[in-house]
Amino acid sequence: MLLLVALLAWPVGLLVWANGKIQRTDALSGASGTDGTTYLLAGSDARGDGGVAEDGTTGQRTDTILVLHVPASGPTALISLPRDTYVEVPGNGPAKLNAAYAWGGAPLLVQTVEGLTGLTVDHYAEIGMGGVSQIVDAVDGVNLCYDADVDDPDSGMVWTAGCHDVDGTQALAFARMRKSDPQGDVGRALRQRQLIGAVMGKVSPGALAVRPGQQVSLVDAGTAALTTDEDASIVDLGRLALAFKAANGADGITGTPPISSMDYRPGGIGSTVLLDPDLTPAFFADIRDGALPAGEVGGIPGS
C-alpha cells in the first residue's frame, strides 16, 4: 500500500513542483482567438549568457522563431519563420522579424507574428539558448546528424560529416551554426528541429519512468531555461511537447512559408527574407484549417 501511494504521489508532486518553477512573462496580445491552438516558440540569444559563443553582438535577440499550430482537424504543423523575414512591425514599420523582439520583447514579437500569419497566438514559450546545454546534459546527451564537415568559429561548431553523440556544449553549437550552412537560417532551423526532436526522444515517459533523479534534473534545467506566457501551465507545456512530436512525425507538417527571395534588399535594413506575398496568406489559412497534406513545405526557392 505504501509503495502504491508513493507511485501515485510522485508524479502528482512532481507536476505541482514543476508548475511552481515555471518562469512567466506577459506575452499574449489578447486578440480574438482563431481556430485550433497556436504556439509561438522563440529561442532567445543573450550575448554573455553562459554557453553562448561571443560574436560581437550585444544585448538579447531571438534567432529562432517557430509557429506550432494544432488545427481542429488535420495535420499539426511546425513552421519556421526565418529571423530575417521582412515584416511590418506594429508601431515601427517595415523591419526584420527578429527586430520586433529586440524592440519590444515577447509582446511585440507575438503581435508581429499574428499580423504576419493571421493566427492568434494562444501560448508563448521562450528558451534561452544558453540553457540548451543544460537540458541536453540533463538527458545524458543526444545523437545528431549533419552531412558536412564544419569548422565554424562564430558558433563553435566543429563537425565531421555524419551522426555523433554530443553533449550540451556541442549541441548548442549545432543549433546556433548559420554562417557555414549554405542554407543559412533555413538550414539552421532544420538542425534546431532535429535537436529538439532528439531531446524529446530522450524524455519519453517510458524512458523517464524508472529514472526519478533524471526527472528532477530535467525539470530543473528546463524551467531554468524556459519562459512562458502568463497563462501557461505545465499541462500546456505537455500539450506543446505532444504537438511538436506530432508535427515532426509522419503525419505532420514541417518547413517554412513560401519564400520569394533569400536576399531581398528593400533599403535601410540590409538583406532580408521575402515571403511570397501572393502565396503566404493562403498558406497560413490552410495551416489554420488543417487543409494541407502532411510533409515538408516551403524551403529555399529553387532548391
ROZAZA-11353 format. One line per 3 residues: number of its first residue (from 1); their letters; for each residue y, z negated, x of N, C-alpha, C. Coordinates in steps of 0.1 Angstrom, whole numbers, plus 5000, padded with zeros to 4 digits. Layout:
BEGIN
NUM	a	Y:Z:X:Y:Z:X:Y:Z:X  ...
END
This chain:
BEGIN
1	mll	4988:5000:5008:5000:5000:5000:5013:5000:5009  5013:4992:5019:5024:4991:5028:5026:5005:5035  5015:5011:5039:5016:5024:5045:5022:5035:5035
4	lva	5018:5034:5023:5023:5043:5013:5038:5041:5011  5042:5028:5010:5056:5025:5008:5064:5031:5020  5059:5029:5032:5066:5033:5044:5067:5049:5044
7	lla	5056:5056:5040:5057:5070:5040:5067:5075:5029  5068:5068:5018:5077:5073:5008:5092:5069:5012  5093:5057:5018:5107:5052:5021:5113:5060:5032
10	wpv	5105:5064:5042:5111:5070:5054:5119:5083:5051  5114:5093:5043:5122:5104:5041:5134:5101:5032  5133:5092:5023:5145:5088:5015:5156:5082:5023
13	gll	5151:5072:5032:5161:5066:5041:5167:5075:5050  5159:5085:5056:5164:5095:5065:5175:5103:5058  5172:5107:5045:5181:5115:5038:5195:5108:5036
16	vwa	5194:5096:5031:5206:5088:5029:5214:5086:5042  5207:5083:5053:5213:5081:5066:5220:5094:5071  5213:5105:5069:5218:5118:5074:5230:5122:5066
19	ngk	5230:5119:5052:5241:5123:5044:5254:5116:5048  5252:5103:5052:5263:5095:5056:5269:5099:5070  5262:5107:5077:5266:5111:5091:5274:5124:5091
22	iqr	5273:5132:5080:5279:5145:5079:5294:5144:5081  5300:5152:5089:5315:5153:5090:5320:5163:5080  5330:5160:5073:5336:5169:5063:5350:5172:5065
25	tda	5355:5183:5060:5368:5187:5061:5372:5195:5048  5385:5194:5044:5390:5202:5033:5389:5217:5037  5382:5225:5030:5380:5239:5033:5381:5248:5022
28	lsg	5376:5244:5010:5375:5253:4998:5388:5256:4992  5389:5268:4986:5402:5273:4981:5404:5268:4966  5393:5265:4959:5394:5262:4945:5395:5274:4936
31	asg	5392:5286:4942:5393:5298:4934:5381:5298:4924  5383:5306:4913:5373:5307:4903:5360:5312:4909  5349:5307:4905:5336:5310:4911:5332:5324:4908
34	tdg	5324:5330:4917:5317:5343:4914:5302:5340:4913  5295:5350:4908:5281:5349:4905:5273:5346:4918  5263:5338:4917:5255:5334:4928:5261:5322:4936
37	tty	5256:5320:4948:5261:5309:4957:5264:5316:4970  5277:5313:4975:5281:5319:4987:5285:5308:4997  5279:5309:5009:5282:5300:5020:5289:5308:5031
40	lla	5299:5302:5037:5306:5307:5048:5303:5299:5061  5297:5305:5071:5293:5298:5083:5302:5303:5094  5307:5293:5102:5316:5296:5113:5311:5289:5125
43	gsd	5312:5296:5136:5309:5289:5149:5323:5287:5156  5327:5274:5157:5340:5272:5164:5338:5269:5179  5347:5275:5187:5345:5276:5201:5357:5269:5207
46	arg	5356:5256:5211:5368:5249:5216:5367:5249:5232  5376:5255:5239:5376:5255:5253:5378:5241:5258  5370:5237:5268:5370:5224:5273:5359:5215:5266
49	dgg	5353:5220:5255:5342:5214:5248:5330:5214:5257  5323:5203:5257:5311:5202:5265:5301:5213:5263  5297:5220:5274:5287:5231:5272:5293:5244:5270
52	vae	5306:5246:5268:5312:5259:5266:5318:5263:5279  5314:5275:5284:5320:5281:5296:5335:5284:5295  5342:5281:5305:5356:5284:5305:5359:5299:5308
55	dgt	5368:5305:5300:5371:5319:5303:5386:5322:5302  5394:5311:5304:5408:5312:5304:5415:5310:5291  5407:5310:5280:5413:5308:5266:5415:5293:5264
58	tgq	5426:5289:5258:5429:5276:5254:5428:5274:5239  5426:5262:5235:5426:5259:5220:5412:5261:5214  5412:5263:5201:5400:5265:5193:5400:5278:5185
61	rtd	5389:5285:5185:5388:5297:5177:5374:5298:5171  5372:5307:5163:5358:5310:5158:5353:5323:5162  5343:5324:5169:5337:5336:5174:5326:5341:5166
64	til	5321:5333:5156:5310:5336:5148:5314:5334:5133  5313:5344:5125:5316:5343:5111:5306:5350:5103  5298:5342:5095:5287:5348:5087:5289:5344:5072
67	vlh	5287:5354:5064:5287:5352:5049:5272:5352:5045  5268:5341:5039:5254:5340:5034:5255:5339:5018  5249:5349:5011:5250:5349:4997:5236:5349:4990
70	vpa	5235:5340:4981:5223:5339:4972:5226:5344:4958  5222:5356:4954:5226:5361:4941:5217:5354:4930  5222:5356:4918:5214:5350:4907:5200:5357:4906
73	sgp	5199:5369:4910:5186:5376:4912:5188:5387:4923  5177:5390:4930:5178:5400:4941:5178:5393:4954  5178:5401:4965:5176:5395:4978:5188:5387:4983
76	tal	5185:5377:4990:5195:5369:4997:5201:5377:5009  5214:5376:5012:5220:5384:5022:5227:5376:5032  5226:5379:5045:5234:5373:5056:5241:5384:5063
79	isl	5255:5383:5061:5263:5394:5066:5272:5389:5077  5272:5395:5089:5280:5391:5100:5294:5398:5099  5305:5391:5100:5318:5396:5100:5323:5396:5114
82	prd	5325:5407:5121:5330:5407:5135:5343:5399:5135  5344:5391:5146:5356:5383:5147:5369:5391:5148  5368:5404:5152:5380:5412:5154:5382:5421:5142
85	tyv	5376:5418:5131:5377:5426:5119:5392:5426:5114  5397:5438:5111:5411:5440:5107:5412:5436:5092  5420:5425:5090:5421:5420:5076:5436:5416:5073
88	evp	5438:5413:5060:5450:5408:5056:5449:5393:5055  5456:5385:5063:5455:5371:5063:5466:5365:5054  5463:5358:5043:5473:5353:5034:5484:5346:5041
91	gng	5496:5350:5037:5508:5344:5043:5512:5349:5057  5503:5357:5063:5506:5361:5077:5505:5376:5079  5500:5383:5070:5500:5398:5071:5487:5403:5079
94	pak	5487:5415:5083:5475:5421:5090:5472:5414:5103  5460:5412:5106:5456:5405:5118:5441:5406:5120  5436:5401:5131:5422:5400:5133:5416:5388:5125
97	lna	5404:5389:5121:5399:5378:5112:5399:5364:5119  5395:5363:5131:5395:5350:5137:5409:5344:5139  5419:5352:5138:5433:5346:5138:5435:5337:5126
100	aya	5429:5340:5115:5430:5331:5103:5426:5317:5107  5415:5315:5114:5411:5302:5118:5420:5296:5128  5425:5304:5137:5434:5298:5147:5447:5294:5141
103	wgg	5452:5301:5131:5465:5297:5124:5463:5286:5114  5452:5286:5106:5451:5277:5095:5438:5270:5093  5430:5270:5104:5417:5263:5103:5408:5268:5092
106	apl	5399:5260:5088:5389:5264:5078:5395:5269:5064  5405:5262:5059:5411:5266:5046:5416:5281:5046  5423:5285:5057:5428:5298:5058:5417:5308:5060
109	lvq	5407:5304:5068:5396:5313:5071:5389:5316:5058  5386:5305:5050:5380:5307:5037:5388:5317:5028  5401:5314:5026:5409:5323:5018:5408:5338:5023
112	tve	5409:5340:5036:5409:5353:5041:5395:5360:5038  5384:5353:5040:5371:5359:5037:5370:5362:5023  5375:5353:5014:5374:5355:5000:5382:5368:4996
115	glt	5394:5370:5002:5401:5382:4999:5394:5394:5004  5387:5393:5015:5380:5405:5021:5368:5409:5013  5360:5399:5009:5347:5401:5003:5347:5401:4987
118	glt	5357:5395:4981:5357:5393:4967:5347:5382:4962  5342:5375:4972:5332:5364:4969:5339:5350:4970  5337:5342:4961:5343:5328:4962:5333:5320:4971
121	vdh	5338:5313:4981:5330:5305:4990:5327:5292:4983  5315:5289:4981:5310:5276:4974:5309:5265:4984  5304:5269:4996:5303:5258:5007:5306:5264:5020
124	yae	5312:5256:5029:5316:5260:5042:5309:5251:5052  5303:5257:5063:5297:5249:5074:5301:5255:5087  5306:5246:5096:5311:5250:5109:5304:5242:5119
127	igm	5299:5250:5129:5292:5243:5140:5300:5245:5153  5302:5234:5160:5308:5235:5173:5299:5241:5183  5303:5252:5190:5293:5259:5199:5289:5250:5210
130	ggv	5297:5240:5214:5293:5231:5224:5281:5222:5219  5279:5221:5206:5268:5213:5200:5255:5221:5199  5255:5234:5201:5243:5242:5201:5233:5237:5211
133	sqi	5238:5234:5223:5229:5230:5234:5222:5217:5230  5228:5208:5224:5222:5195:5220:5211:5198:5209  5214:5207:5200:5205:5210:5189:5192:5216:5194
136	vda	5194:5226:5203:5182:5232:5209:5174:5222:5217  5181:5214:5225:5173:5204:5233:5166:5194:5224  5172:5191:5212:5165:5182:5202:5152:5187:5197
139	vdg	5151:5201:5197:5138:5207:5192:5129:5211:5204  5133:5206:5216:5125:5209:5228:5125:5224:5232  5137:5230:5230:5138:5244:5234:5133:5254:5224
142	vnl	5137:5267:5226:5133:5278:5218:5129:5290:5226  5122:5299:5220:5119:5312:5226:5128:5323:5221  5135:5330:5230:5144:5340:5227:5141:5353:5234
145	cyd	5145:5365:5228:5142:5378:5234:5155:5386:5235  5156:5393:5246:5167:5403:5248:5162:5413:5258  5163:5426:5254:5157:5437:5262:5166:5443:5272
148	adv	5172:5435:5280:5181:5440:5291:5183:5429:5301  5185:5433:5314:5189:5423:5324:5204:5420:5322  5207:5407:5324:5221:5403:5322:5225:5393:5333
151	ddp	5237:5395:5338:5243:5385:5347:5258:5385:5343  5261:5377:5333:5274:5377:5327:5282:5364:5330  5292:5365:5339:5299:5352:5343:5307:5346:5332
154	dsg	5312:5353:5323:5320:5347:5312:5312:5337:5303  5300:5342:5299:5292:5333:5291:5283:5324:5299  5279:5328:5311:5270:5321:5319:5255:5326:5317
157	mvw	5254:5337:5309:5240:5342:5306:5235:5350:5318  5224:5345:5323:5216:5352:5334:5202:5354:5328  5198:5367:5327:5186:5370:5319:5179:5382:5325
160	tag	5166:5381:5325:5157:5392:5328:5151:5397:5315  5151:5410:5314:5147:5416:5301:5133:5411:5297  5133:5407:5284:5120:5402:5278:5123:5389:5270
163	chd	5112:5381:5268:5113:5369:5260:5111:5357:5269  5119:5347:5267:5118:5335:5276:5120:5322:5268  5113:5311:5272:5116:5298:5266:5128:5293:5273
166	vdg	5138:5288:5265:5151:5284:5271:5154:5270:5266  5163:5263:5274:5168:5250:5270:5182:5252:5263  5188:5241:5260:5201:5242:5253:5212:5250:5260
169	tqa	5213:5247:5273:5224:5254:5280:5222:5269:5281  5209:5273:5283:5206:5288:5283:5208:5294:5269  5204:5287:5259:5205:5292:5245:5220:5294:5242
172	laf	5229:5285:5246:5243:5286:5243:5249:5298:5250  5245:5301:5262:5249:5313:5269:5244:5325:5262  5232:5325:5257:5226:5336:5250:5234:5339:5237
175	arm	5239:5329:5231:5246:5330:5218:5261:5335:5221  5266:5332:5232:5280:5335:5235:5283:5348:5241  5273:5353:5248:5275:5366:5256:5279:5377:5247
178	rks	5290:5384:5252:5295:5395:5244:5299:5407:5253  5306:5404:5264:5311:5415:5273:5301:5424:5279  5289:5418:5282:5278:5426:5288:5269:5432:5278
181	dpq	5272:5431:5265:5264:5437:5255:5271:5450:5250  5264:5461:5251:5270:5474:5247:5274:5474:5233  5268:5465:5224:5272:5465:5210:5283:5454:5207
184	gdv	5288:5448:5218:5299:5438:5216:5296:5427:5206  5305:5425:5197:5304:5414:5187:5292:5416:5178  5288:5429:5175:5277:5432:5166:5264:5427:5173
187	gra	5263:5430:5186:5251:5426:5193:5250:5411:5194  5262:5405:5197:5262:5390:5198:5258:5384:5184  5262:5389:5173:5258:5384:5160:5243:5385:5158
190	lrq	5237:5396:5163:5222:5397:5162:5215:5386:5170  5220:5383:5182:5214:5372:5190:5217:5359:5184  5228:5357:5178:5231:5344:5172:5222:5341:5160
193	rql	5219:5352:5152:5210:5350:5141:5196:5347:5146  5192:5354:5158:5179:5351:5164:5178:5337:5168  5189:5332:5174:5188:5318:5179:5187:5308:5167
196	iga	5195:5310:5157:5194:5301:5145:5180:5302:5139  5175:5314:5138:5161:5315:5133:5151:5308:5141  5152:5309:5154:5143:5302:5163:5144:5287:5162
199	vmg	5156:5282:5160:5157:5267:5158:5151:5263:5145  5153:5271:5135:5147:5268:5122:5132:5268:5122  5127:5277:5130:5112:5278:5131:5106:5265:5138
202	kvs	5115:5258:5146:5110:5246:5152:5112:5234:5143  5120:5235:5133:5123:5223:5124:5117:5224:5111  5107:5232:5109:5100:5233:5096:5094:5219:5093
205	pga	5094:5216:5079:5089:5203:5075:5075:5200:5081  5066:5210:5082:5053:5207:5087:5053:5203:5102  5062:5209:5110:5063:5206:5124:5070:5192:5126
208	lav	5079:5188:5117:5086:5176:5119:5079:5164:5113  5070:5166:5104:5064:5155:5095:5058:5144:5104  5052:5148:5115:5045:5139:5123:5053:5135:5135
211	rpg	5066:5138:5136:5074:5135:5147:5087:5129:5142  5087:5116:5137:5099:5110:5132:5110:5108:5143  5106:5106:5155:5116:5105:5166:5124:5118:5167
214	qqv	5117:5129:5166:5125:5142:5167:5133:5144:5155  5129:5139:5143:5137:5140:5131:5151:5133:5134  5150:5121:5139:5162:5113:5142:5171:5120:5152
217	slv	5165:5125:5163:5173:5131:5173:5179:5144:5168  5172:5152:5160:5177:5164:5154:5189:5161:5145  5187:5151:5136:5198:5148:5127:5211:5143:5135
220	dag	5208:5135:5145:5220:5131:5154:5227:5143:5160  5219:5152:5166:5226:5164:5172:5232:5173:5162  5225:5175:5151:5230:5184:5141:5243:5179:5134
223	taa	5243:5167:5130:5255:5161:5123:5267:5160:5133  5264:5157:5146:5275:5156:5155:5282:5170:5157  5274:5181:5156:5279:5194:5159:5285:5201:5146
226	ltt	5281:5196:5134:5283:5203:5122:5295:5196:5114  5303:5205:5108:5314:5200:5099:5312:5209:5086  5313:5202:5075:5311:5209:5062:5323:5208:5053
229	ded	5323:5215:5042:5334:5213:5032:5333:5200:5026  5343:5196:5018:5344:5183:5013:5334:5180:5002  5328:5190:4996:5318:5188:4985:5304:5188:4990
232	asi	5301:5192:5002:5287:5195:5006:5280:5182:5009  5267:5182:5005:5258:5171:5008:5246:5176:5017  5238:5166:5021:5226:5170:5029:5217:5179:5021
235	vdl	5217:5178:5008:5209:5186:5000:5214:5201:5000  5228:5202:4999:5234:5215:5000:5230:5222:5014  5230:5214:5024:5227:5219:5037:5212:5224:5038
238	grl	5204:5216:5031:5190:5220:5030:5188:5234:5023  5196:5235:5012:5196:5248:5004:5201:5259:5013  5212:5256:5021:5217:5266:5030:5206:5271:5040
241	ala	5199:5261:5046:5188:5265:5055:5177:5273:5049  5174:5270:5037:5164:5278:5030:5169:5292:5027  5182:5293:5023:5188:5307:5021:5188:5315:5034
244	fka	5192:5308:5045:5192:5315:5058:5178:5321:5061  5168:5312:5059:5155:5317:5062:5151:5328:5053  5155:5328:5040:5151:5339:5031:5158:5352:5035
247	ang	5171:5351:5039:5178:5363:5043:5172:5370:5055  5167:5362:5065:5161:5367:5077:5146:5371:5075  5141:5369:5063:5127:5372:5060:5126:5387:5056
250	adg	5113:5391:5053:5111:5405:5049:5118:5409:5037  5121:5399:5028:5127:5403:5015:5142:5400:5015  5148:5398:5027:5162:5395:5028:5170:5407:5033
253	itg	5183:5405:5033:5193:5415:5039:5200:5409:5050  5201:5416:5061:5209:5412:5073:5217:5424:5078  5228:5421:5085:5236:5431:5091:5251:5429:5089
256	tpp	5259:5440:5089:5273:5439:5088:5278:5448:5076  5290:5446:5072:5296:5456:5062:5297:5470:5068  5300:5480:5060:5302:5493:5066:5314:5493:5075
259	iss	5312:5498:5087:5322:5499:5097:5327:5513:5100  5340:5515:5100:5345:5528:5103:5348:5530:5118  5353:5520:5124:5357:5521:5138:5355:5507:5145
262	mdy	5350:5508:5157:5349:5495:5166:5362:5494:5175  5371:5504:5174:5382:5503:5183:5395:5509:5175  5397:5502:5164:5409:5506:5156:5421:5499:5161
265	rpg	5432:5506:5164:5444:5501:5171:5456:5503:5162  5459:5494:5153:5470:5496:5143:5484:5493:5149  5484:5488:5161:5496:5484:5168:5500:5470:5167
268	gig	5503:5464:5178:5507:5450:5178:5497:5439:5179  5484:5443:5176:5473:5433:5176:5461:5437:5184  5463:5448:5192:5452:5453:5201:5441:5460:5193
271	stv	5429:5460:5200:5417:5467:5194:5411:5458:5183  5408:5464:5172:5402:5457:5161:5390:5465:5155  5382:5458:5147:5371:5465:5140:5376:5468:5126
274	lld	5375:5481:5122:5380:5485:5109:5368:5487:5100  5367:5480:5089:5357:5482:5079:5360:5494:5071  5350:5501:5066:5352:5513:5058:5360:5510:5045
277	pdl	5372:5514:5043:5380:5510:5031:5374:5515:5018  5367:5526:5019:5361:5532:5007:5348:5525:5003  5340:5522:5013:5326:5516:5010:5325:5501:5009
280	tpa	5334:5494:5016:5333:5480:5017:5334:5472:5003  5344:5476:4995:5344:5468:4982:5331:5469:4974  5326:5481:4973:5313:5483:4965:5302:5476:4973
283	ffa	5302:5476:4986:5292:5469:4994:5291:5454:4990  5302:5448:4990:5302:5433:4987:5300:5431:4972  5303:5440:4963:5300:5438:4949:5285:5439:4948
286	dir	5278:5448:4955:5263:5449:4955:5257:5437:4960  5263:5431:4971:5257:5419:4977:5258:5408:4967  5270:5407:4960:5272:5397:4949:5261:5398:4938
289	dga	5258:5410:4934:5250:5412:4923:5235:5413:4926  5232:5412:4939:5218:5414:4944:5212:5428:4942  5221:5438:4942:5218:5452:4939:5213:5460:4951
292	lpa	5214:5455:4963:5210:5462:4975:5195:5460:4978  5188:5469:4983:5174:5467:4987:5173:5458:5000  5162:5451:5002:5161:5443:5014:5161:5452:5026
295	gev	5165:5446:5038:5165:5454:5050:5178:5452:5058  5180:5460:5068:5192:5460:5077:5203:5468:5070  5215:5464:5072:5226:5471:5066:5237:5472:5077
298	ggi	5246:5482:5076:5258:5483:5084:5254:5487:5099  5261:5480:5108:5259:5483:5122:5270:5491:5128  5269:5494:5141:5279:5502:5147:5278:5517:5143
301	pgs	5290:5523:5139:5289:5537:5134:5283:5546:5144  5273:5554:5139:5267:5564:5148:5255:5559:5156  5252:5546:5155:5241:5540:5163:5228:5541:5155
END
